[in-house]
Amino acid sequence: MINRLGPYQVEGVLGRGGMGAVYSGMGESGERVALKILQPDLADNENFRERFQAEIESLKKLRHPRIVQLFGYGEQDGNLFYAMELVDGGSLQDELSRGRRFHWRDVTRIAAEICQALKHAHDHGVIHRDLKPANLLLDRQESVKLTDFGIAKLFGARSQTAQGGVMGTADYMAPEQAEGLPATARCDLYSLGCVMFTLLAGHPPFRGKSMAEVVHQLRYAEPPRVRNLVWDVPQALDEIIDQLLRKDPQQRIPTALALGNRLQALERSLSVGPETVNVPASSDEPPGATRLLPTAPDARVSLVIDAELAAQATAAMTHEDSPPIVSARGTKPTGTKPLDLATEPNGTRFTTVDVTHDKGRSTDEATEPGPWLLVFVTTLLIVVAVTGGVYFWNHQPSADALYRVIARAAESGNESALNQVETQTELFLQDHSDDPRYAEVAALHEEIQLGKLKRVLEAKSHRRKEMQEMTAVERAYLEAIRLAADQPEVAAQHLRSLVDLYSGAALDSVDATRCLLLARKKLETLESQLSDRQRRDLPILKKRLQDASEFDATDPNRAREIRAALIDLYHDKPWAADIVQQARSELQASEKDL
């Protein structure tokens, strides 16, 4: 067991693979890290050391809250290793393996966050090359962090460095990667399309019994449309994923910035209901592409000018001298300095990556912009803010306009449609408290919040650590929900006890109060179902008892079998207690007669 790597005390093993192991570690100042150590024979390979050097130089450039941070790298006792930020959460692959299916709104948000990470990496000349759910980590707030840039291929592709070699996980690699061509930014975007498809459908676009079969489909078969598999996926999101999965890289959405803007526009447009308009896409998207934006005045929306202009202005400042893209074959970036990982006499060499000046930054590193550019951007933002303020005050949605959108969603009886009008309910409650429809909208808003809490709790129930951190109300509720499918009577009793115990108590959070309300609603549903079952099943059970009485004279053994079976099947059903007691009495009487 390794006790120490560089300045870090090793705490335990997080995982092992064919190329090495991952440990959790603690630094001298108490920070926790993930320590990835490569097998000793890899360090003896000069070609591998060169690739390790190139990848470390690439990783040192990346400073972004959506990318797992590199803290340092070194060599100890012949082992190459590096220290990374430890994300206290599982991966998207872990969630999928537990059976979780993601709502399209969650997928849209996650994909937009990944776009932020990819934009930062691509602007610094780094391509991930192996984007997949296993390399996307969720923190406690369910925000995503991208890990294993480049280094992932050092772990998993020992012999894949030859010209034309395939690099990437088959389920998520782009067709051109499968043909051995150099990876580009659009390869990462293709992989992101596969990830989005998988989160929605529960499986990648192409499936096969072998890697060769998957690669063949990847190169020659058309991917299915996710909307044909998941009915509530919006058409606009289906079209985005379809465009990302095009065989021809030139037909895909060209950049992470363009994709991120389209996802944000999609989320804004669908937050105001079905009334949307098509707006020309940004200049870096293919001709004919459009983005969906909400129509005024049915919602309070940000200006069309907002994110696009601001993002492009920022891009103008930061991307004039972007370094060359690193190829799929591990080409060293221009100007790479040797890492000089020679072993010192004490057997250890460790280099810390200076991240203090970047801590907390969410924007890309850039040279200082010229004063004229800062003046231009500042002026532009002031104009946008002033124009937006005028637009906003002149286009505040009326109570009638908001209510029309809310009512349409409520009348549909579709939970997904109701979720889409959360913004409208909030605006209505905020601006129209004297409207006679206020109580009705408040009830719908509370129903939306209950639905969100229910989804969050169900997601947490698959993660043992988060289950331990739940409140007593939340844990009791989830335990009852687990029982509901197979033992509805027991689940109803659990929920009844939960409601009786905490009703009127001063709960410590809004979520705990809402969870108690969820328990009441679930109890009402179960009691209604059990009442229906009672009305349906009791006459049948009574008829079987009558049959047993008739068999007493002609076939007493058959009579006993019927009564014993009835007792066995329904002894734990409160609604059948009278029938079960009658069956027991008759069975005991018949046994005395023997």
C-alpha positions in Angstrom: 0.0 0.0 0.0 1.4 3.4 -1.0 1.3 5.8 2.0 2.4 9.0 0.3 2.7 10.5 -3.2 4.7 13.8 -3.4 3.2 16.2 -0.8 0.0 14.2 -0.4 -0.9 11.6 2.2 -2.7 8.7 0.5 -6.0 7.8 2.2 -7.5 5.0 0.1 -8.1 3.5 -3.3 -10.9 5.0 -5.4 -10.4 2.7 -8.4 -8.1 0.5 -10.4 -7.6 -0.1 -14.1 -5.3 -1.8 -16.6 -3.0 1.2 -16.7 -2.9 2.2 -13.1 -4.9 3.2 -10.0 -6.6 6.2 -8.5 -6.3 7.1 -4.8 -7.8 9.7 -2.6 -5.2 11.9 -0.9 -4.9 14.7 1.6 -2.6 17.7 1.2 -0.6 19.5 3.9 -3.2 22.2 4.2 -6.1 19.8 4.4 -7.2 19.8 0.8 -8.5 16.5 -0.6 -7.3 15.4 -4.1 -7.5 12.5 -6.5 -4.1 10.9 -7.2 -3.7 9.0 -10.4 -0.7 6.8 -10.6 0.5 5.0 -13.8 2.1 1.6 -13.8 5.9 1.5 -13.5 6.4 -0.1 -17.0 4.8 2.9 -18.6 7.3 5.3 -17.1 10.1 3.2 -18.6 8.7 3.8 -22.1 10.3 7.0 -23.6 7.5 7.5 -26.1 4.9 7.3 -23.3 6.9 9.8 -21.2 6.8 12.2 -24.2 3.1 11.8 -24.5 2.7 12.3 -20.7 4.7 15.5 -21.0 2.6 16.8 -23.9 -0.7 16.0 -22.1 0.5 17.7 -18.8 1.4 20.8 -20.8 -2.1 20.8 -22.2 -3.8 20.3 -18.9 -1.8 23.1 -17.3 -3.6 25.6 -19.6 -7.1 24.6 -18.4 -8.5 26.7 -15.6 -12.3 26.5 -15.6 -15.0 25.6 -13.0 -16.5 23.0 -15.3 -13.1 21.2 -15.7 -11.5 19.1 -13.0 -8.4 21.0 -11.9 -4.8 19.7 -12.2 -2.9 20.5 -9.0 0.5 19.0 -9.8 2.4 16.1 -11.3 5.5 14.1 -10.5 7.4 10.8 -10.3 8.0 8.6 -7.3 9.9 5.3 -7.2 9.6 5.1 -11.0 5.9 5.8 -11.0 4.5 8.8 -12.9 1.5 10.4 -11.2 -0.6 13.5 -11.1 -2.9 15.2 -8.6 -6.3 16.4 -9.6 -9.3 18.0 -7.9 -11.5 15.5 -6.1 -15.1 15.8 -7.1 -17.4 14.6 -4.3 -19.9 12.9 -6.4 -20.4 10.1 -9.0 -20.3 10.3 -12.8 -23.1 10.4 -15.3 -22.3 6.8 -16.1 -22.9 5.9 -12.4 -26.3 7.5 -12.6 -27.1 5.6 -15.9 -26.0 2.3 -14.4 -28.4 2.9 -11.5 -31.3 3.2 -14.0 -31.7 7.0 -13.9 -33.2 8.6 -16.9 -32.7 12.3 -17.3 -35.4 14.8 -18.1 -34.8 16.8 -21.2 -34.4 20.0 -19.2 -31.6 18.4 -17.1 -30.0 17.2 -20.3 -30.2 20.7 -21.8 -28.6 22.2 -18.6 -25.9 19.6 -18.4 -25.0 19.9 -22.1 -24.8 23.7 -21.8 -22.3 23.3 -18.8 -20.2 20.9 -20.9 -20.2 23.4 -23.7 -18.6 25.9 -21.3 -15.8 23.4 -20.5 -15.3 22.5 -24.2 -15.2 26.1 -25.3 -12.4 26.8 -22.8 -10.5 23.7 -23.8 -10.8 24.3 -27.5 -9.9 27.9 -27.2 -6.6 26.7 -25.6 -5.9 24.2 -28.3 -7.0 21.1 -26.3 -9.4 18.4 -27.6 -10.8 15.9 -25.1 -11.0 13.0 -27.6 -12.9 10.7 -25.1 -16.0 12.6 -24.0 -18.4 10.1 -22.4 -20.6 9.8 -19.3 -17.8 8.2 -17.3 -15.7 11.3 -17.7 -18.5 13.7 -16.7 -18.7 14.1 -12.9 -21.6 15.5 -10.9 -21.0 17.5 -7.7 -23.5 17.8 -4.9 -25.4 20.5 -6.7 -25.6 18.2 -9.8 -23.4 20.6 -11.8 -21.1 18.8 -14.2 -17.3 18.7 -14.3 -15.3 17.3 -17.2 -12.3 15.2 -16.4 -9.6 13.1 -18.1 -8.5 15.4 -20.8 -5.9 13.6 -22.9 -4.6 11.7 -19.9 -7.5 9.3 -20.3 -5.9 8.1 -23.5 -2.6 7.6 -21.7 -4.5 5.2 -19.3 -6.5 3.4 -22.0 -4.5 3.5 -25.2 -1.0 2.1 -24.6 -0.7 0.8 -28.2 -2.9 3.3 -30.0 -0.3 5.9 -31.0 0.5 4.6 -34.5 -0.5 6.7 -37.5 -4.2 6.0 -38.2 -4.8 4.4 -34.8 -8.3 4.7 -33.3 -8.6 6.7 -30.2 -11.8 7.1 -28.3 -14.6 5.0 -26.7 -16.5 3.4 -29.6 -20.0 4.2 -28.3 -19.2 7.9 -28.2 -16.5 8.5 -30.8 -17.0 10.5 -34.0 -17.1 8.6 -37.3 -13.9 10.3 -38.5 -12.1 9.1 -35.3 -13.3 5.5 -36.1 -11.5 6.0 -39.4 -8.3 7.0 -37.7 -8.4 10.6 -38.8 -7.1 13.4 -36.5 -9.6 14.5 -33.8 -11.0 18.0 -34.1 -13.3 20.2 -32.0 -16.2 18.8 -33.9 -15.3 15.3 -32.7 -15.9 16.4 -29.1 -19.3 18.0 -30.2 -20.3 14.7 -31.9 -19.4 12.9 -28.6 -21.5 15.4 -26.7 -24.4 14.6 -29.0 -24.0 10.9 -28.1 -23.9 11.8 -24.4 -27.1 13.8 -24.7 -28.8 11.0 -26.6 -27.7 8.4 -24.0 -28.9 10.5 -21.0 -32.4 10.8 -22.6 -32.7 7.3 -24.1 -30.7 5.3 -21.6 -28.3 3.9 -24.3 -26.0 5.3 -27.0 -27.2 5.9 -30.5 -25.5 2.8 -31.9 -25.4 -0.6 -30.1 -23.9 -3.9 -31.1 -22.5 -7.2 -29.8 -18.9 -6.2 -30.5 -16.8 -3.0 -30.9 -16.5 -3.8 -34.6 -20.3 -3.9 -35.1 -20.6 -0.6 -33.3 -17.9 1.0 -35.4 -19.5 -0.3 -38.6 -22.8 1.3 -37.6 -21.0 4.4 -36.6 -19.5 4.8 -40.0 -22.4 3.7 -42.2 -25.8 3.7 -40.3 -28.0 6.7 -39.7 -28.5 7.4 -36.0 -32.1 7.1 -34.7 -34.0 10.2 -33.7 -34.2 10.4 -29.9 -37.7 11.9 -30.1 -38.9 8.5 -31.5 -37.7 6.9 -28.4 -38.5 9.5 -25.7 -41.9 11.1 -26.4 -41.5 14.3 -24.4 -38.2 15.5 -25.9 -38.9 18.9 -27.7 -38.5 18.9 -31.4 -35.9 21.7 -31.2 -33.7 19.6 -28.9 -34.2 16.5 -31.1 -32.9 18.6 -34.1 -29.9 19.8 -32.2 -28.9 16.2 -31.3 -29.5 15.0 -34.8 -27.3 17.8 -36.2 -24.5 16.9 -33.7 -24.6 13.3 -34.9 -24.1 14.0 -38.6 -21.5 11.9 -40.3 -20.0 14.9 -42.1 -18.2 17.1 -39.5 -19.0 20.2 -41.6 -22.7 19.6 -41.2 -22.5 19.6 -37.4 -22.9 22.6 -35.1 -19.4 24.1 -35.6 -18.4 25.3 -32.1 -19.1 24.8 -28.4 -20.0 28.4 -28.2 -22.6 28.1 -31.0 -24.0 24.9 -29.4 -24.2 26.5 -25.9 -26.0 29.6 -27.3 -28.6 27.3 -29.0 -29.2 25.3 -25.9 -29.7 28.5 -23.8 -32.0 29.9 -26.4 -33.9 26.6 -26.5 -34.3 26.6 -22.7 -35.5 30.2 -22.7 -38.0 29.6 -25.5 -39.6 26.5 -24.0 -39.8 28.2 -20.5 -42.6 30.4 -21.9 -44.9 27.7 -23.4 -45.5 26.7 -27.0 -45.5 30.2 -28.6 -42.1 30.6 -30.2 -40.5 32.2 -33.3 -37.6 31.2 -35.4 -34.7 33.6 -35.3 -31.6 33.4 -37.6 -28.7 31.6 -36.0 -25.4 33.2 -35.1 -22.8 33.9 -37.7 -20.7 30.9 -36.8 -23.5 28.4 -37.4 -24.2 26.8 -40.8 -26.4 28.7 -43.3 -30.1 28.0 -42.7 -29.8 27.1 -39.0 -32.3 28.7 -36.7 -32.8 29.2 -33.0 -36.1 29.2 -31.2 -36.8 32.2 -29.0 -40.0 33.2 -27.1 -42.5 35.6 -28.5 -43.3 38.8 -26.6 -45.3 39.8 -24.7 -46.3 36.4 -23.3 -43.2 36.2 -21.1 -40.5 38.2 -19.4 -37.5 37.3 -21.5 -34.0 38.6 -21.8 -33.1 40.4 -25.1 -32.2 38.5 -28.1 -29.1 40.6 -28.2 -27.9 39.5 -24.8 -25.8 36.4 -24.5 -24.9 36.2 -28.2 -23.3 39.7 -28.4 -21.7 39.5 -25.0 -20.2 36.1 -25.7 -18.9 37.2 -29.1 -17.5 40.4 -27.6 -15.7 38.3 -25.0 -14.5 35.9 -27.7 -13.0 38.8 -29.6 -10.9 39.7 -26.6 -9.8 36.2 -25.7 -9.4 34.2 -28.9 -7.3 36.2 -31.2 -4.2 34.2 -30.6 -5.6 30.7 -29.8 -2.9 28.1 -29.8 -3.0 25.2 -32.3 -5.3 22.3 -31.6 -3.6 19.2 -30.2 -4.0 16.3 -32.6 -5.4 12.9 -31.7 -2.0 11.4 -31.9 -0.7 13.4 -29.0 1.4 16.0 -30.9 3.2 18.2 -28.4 1.9 21.8 -28.3 4.3 24.4 -29.8 6.8 25.6 -27.2 6.4 22.7 -24.8 9.0 22.7 -22.1 10.5 19.4 -20.8 8.9 18.3 -17.5 12.3 17.0 -16.3 10.8 14.2 -14.2 14.1 12.7 -13.3 14.1 10.9 -10.0 15.8 12.7 -7.1 17.8 10.8 -4.5 14.8 10.5 -2.2 12.9 8.9 -5.1 10.3 11.7 -5.5 9.9 14.7 -7.7 6.7 16.8 -7.7 5.8 20.0 -9.5 2.9 22.0 -8.3 0.8 23.8 -10.9 0.2 27.4 -9.9 -3.6 27.9 -9.7 -3.8 30.7 -7.2 -4.2 33.5 -9.7 -7.0 31.6 -11.4 -8.9 30.5 -8.3 -12.6 31.2 -8.7 -12.3 32.5 -12.3 -14.9 31.3 -14.7 -13.6 33.1 -17.8 -10.8 32.0 -20.1 -7.2 33.1 -19.6 -6.3 35.9 -22.1 -3.8 38.6 -22.7 -4.8 42.0 -21.4 -7.2 43.6 -24.0 -6.5 47.0 -25.4 -8.2 50.0 -23.8 -10.2 50.7 -27.0 -11.7 47.2 -26.9 -12.7 47.5 -23.2 -14.4 50.8 -24.0 -16.3 49.2 -26.9 -17.4 46.3 -24.8 -18.4 48.5 -21.8 -20.4 50.8 -24.1 -22.1 47.8 -25.8 -23.1 46.3 -22.4 -24.5 49.7 -21.2 -26.6 50.0 -24.4 -27.9 46.5 -24.0 -28.8 47.1 -20.4 -30.6 50.4 -21.1 -32.4 49.0 -24.1 -33.3 45.9 -22.1 -34.7 47.9 -19.3 -36.9 50.0 -21.6 -38.0 46.8 -23.4 -38.8 45.0 -20.2 -40.9 47.8 -18.7 -42.8 48.2 -21.9 -43.4 44.4 -22.3 -44.2 43.1 -18.9 -46.6 40.2 -19.4 -50.1 40.9 -18.3 -52.0 38.6 -15.8 -54.2 37.4 -18.7 -51.2 36.6 -20.9 -49.5 34.6 -18.2 -52.6 32.8 -17.1 -53.3 31.7 -20.7 -50.0 30.0 -20.9 -50.3 28.5 -17.4 -53.9 27.3 -18.0 -52.9 25.5 -21.3 -50.2 23.6 -19.5 -52.5 22.7 -16.6 -55.3 21.5 -18.8 -53.0 19.2 -20.7 -52.6 17.0 -17.6 -49.0 16.6 -18.6 -46.4 17.0 -15.8 -43.7 17.9 -18.3 -45.9 20.7 -19.8 -46.6 22.0 -16.3 -42.9 22.1 -15.5 -42.3 24.3 -18.5 -44.5 27.1 -17.1 -42.7 27.4 -13.8 -41.3 30.8 -14.8 -44.8 32.0 -15.7 -46.3 30.9 -12.3 -43.5 32.7 -10.5 -44.1 35.9 -12.5 -47.8 35.7 -11.9 -47.4 35.3 -8.1 -44.8 38.1 -8.0 -46.7 40.7 -10.0 -50.4 39.9 -9.7 -51.0 39.1 -6.0 -54.4 40.9 -6.1 -55.7 38.8 -9.1 -58.7 36.5 -8.3 -56.8 33.6 -9.9 -53.8 34.0 -7.5 -54.8 31.0 -5.4 -55.2 28.7 -8.4 -51.8 29.7 -9.8 -50.2 29.3 -6.3 -51.5 25.8 -6.1 -50.1 25.0 -9.6 -46.7 26.5 -8.6 -46.6 24.4 -5.5 -47.4 21.3 -7.5 -44.4 22.1 -9.8 -42.2 22.5 -6.7 -43.4 19.2 -5.4 -42.6 17.5 -8.7 -39.1 18.9 -8.7 -38.5 17.8 -5.1 -39.8 14.4 -5.9 -37.3 14.0 -8.8 -34.4 15.3 -6.7 -35.2 12.8 -3.9 -35.5 9.9 -6.3 -32.2 10.8 -7.8 -30.6 11.1 -4.4 -32.0 7.7 -3.4 -29.6 6.0 -5.7 -26.6 7.6 -4.0 -25.9 6.0 -0.6 -23.9 9.0 0.8 -26.7 11.5 0.0 -29.3 9.1 1.5 -27.3 9.3 4.8 -27.4 13.1 4.6 -31.2 13.4 4.1 -33.6 14.5 6.8 -35.6 11.9 8.7 -38.8 13.0 6.8 -37.1 12.5 3.4 -35.7 9.1 4.3 -39.0 7.8 5.7 -40.8 9.1 2.6 -38.3 7.3 0.2 -38.5 4.1 2.2 -42.3 4.1 1.8 -42.0 4.9 -1.9 -39.8 1.8 -2.4 -42.4 -0.4 -0.8 -45.3 1.1 -2.8 -44.9 -1.1 -5.9 -44.8 -4.5 -4.2 -46.4 -3.8 -0.8 -48.8 -0.9 -1.1 -50.6 -1.7 2.2 -47.3 -1.6 4.1 -46.3 1.6 2.2 -49.6 3.2 3.1 -49.1 2.4 6.8 -45.5 3.8 6.7 -46.8 7.0 5.1 -49.7 7.2 7.5 -47.3 7.0 10.4 -45.0 9.6 8.8 -47.8 12.0 8.5 -49.1 11.4 12.0 -45.6 11.8 13.5 -44.6 15.1 11.8 -47.9 16.9 11.2 -47.9 20.2 13.1 -44.1 19.8 13.9 -41.7 22.7 13.2 -39.7 21.2 10.4 -36.2 22.6 9.7 -36.6 23.4 5.9 -39.1 24.2 3.2 -38.1 20.9 1.5 -38.9 18.9 4.6 -42.3 20.5 4.7 -42.9 19.8 1.0 -41.7 16.3 1.5 -44.4 15.8 4.2 -46.9 17.2 1.7 -45.6 14.6 -0.9 -46.2 11.9 1.7 -49.8 13.0 2.2 -50.5 13.1 -1.6 -48.9 9.6 -2.0 -50.9 8.3 0.9 -54.2 9.6 -0.7 -53.3 7.9 -3.9 -52.4 4.6 -2.3 -55.6 4.7 -0.1 -57.7 5.3 -3.2 -56.0 2.4 -5.0 -56.5 0.1 -2.0 -60.1 1.1 -1.8 -60.6 0.3 -5.4 -58.9 -3.1 -4.9 -61.1 -3.7 -1.9 -64.3 -3.0 -3.9 -63.0 -5.3 -6.7 -61.5 -8.2 -4.7 -63.8 -8.5 -1.6 -66.7 -10.0 -3.6 -64.4 -12.5 -5.2 -63.0 -13.6 -1.8 -66.5 -13.9 -0.3 -67.5 -16.1 -3.3 -64.5 -18.4 -2.7 -65.4 -18.8 0.9 -68.9 -19.8 -0.2 -67.4 -22.3 -2.6 -65.4 -23.8 0.3 -68.5 -24.2 2.4 -70.1 -26.1 -0.5 -67.1 -28.4 -0.8 -67.3 -29.3 2.9 -69.9 -32.0 2.1 -68.4 -33.3 -1.1 -64.7 -32.6 -1.0 -63.5 -31.4 2.4 -59.8 -31.5 1.4 -60.6 -29.0 -1.4 -62.5 -26.8 1.1 -59.5 -26.7 3.5 -57.1 -25.8 0.6 -59.2 -22.8 -0.4 -59.4 -21.5 3.1 -55.7 -22.0 3.8 -54.8 -20.3 0.5 -57.0 -17.4 1.3 -55.3 -17.0 4.7 -51.9 -17.3 3.2 -52.4 -14.7 0.5 -54.4 -12.0 2.4 -53.4 -12.3 6.1 -51.4 -9.1 5.9 -54.1 -7.1 4.0 -56.0 -4.9 6.5 -59.0 -4.5 4.1 -59.4 -8.3 4.0 -59.1 -8.9 7.8 -62.8 -9.9 8.2 -62.6 -12.5 5.4 -59.3 -13.9 6.7 -60.8 -14.2 10.2 -63.8 -16.0 8.9 -61.6 -18.4 6.8 -59.5 -19.2 10.0 -62.6 -19.9 12.1 -64.1 -22.2 9.4 -60.7 -24.0 8.9 -60.3 -24.6 12.6 -63.9 -25.9 12.8 -63.3 -28.3 9.9 -60.1 -29.6 11.5 -62.0 -30.4 14.7 -64.5 -32.4 12.8 -61.8 -34.7 11.4 
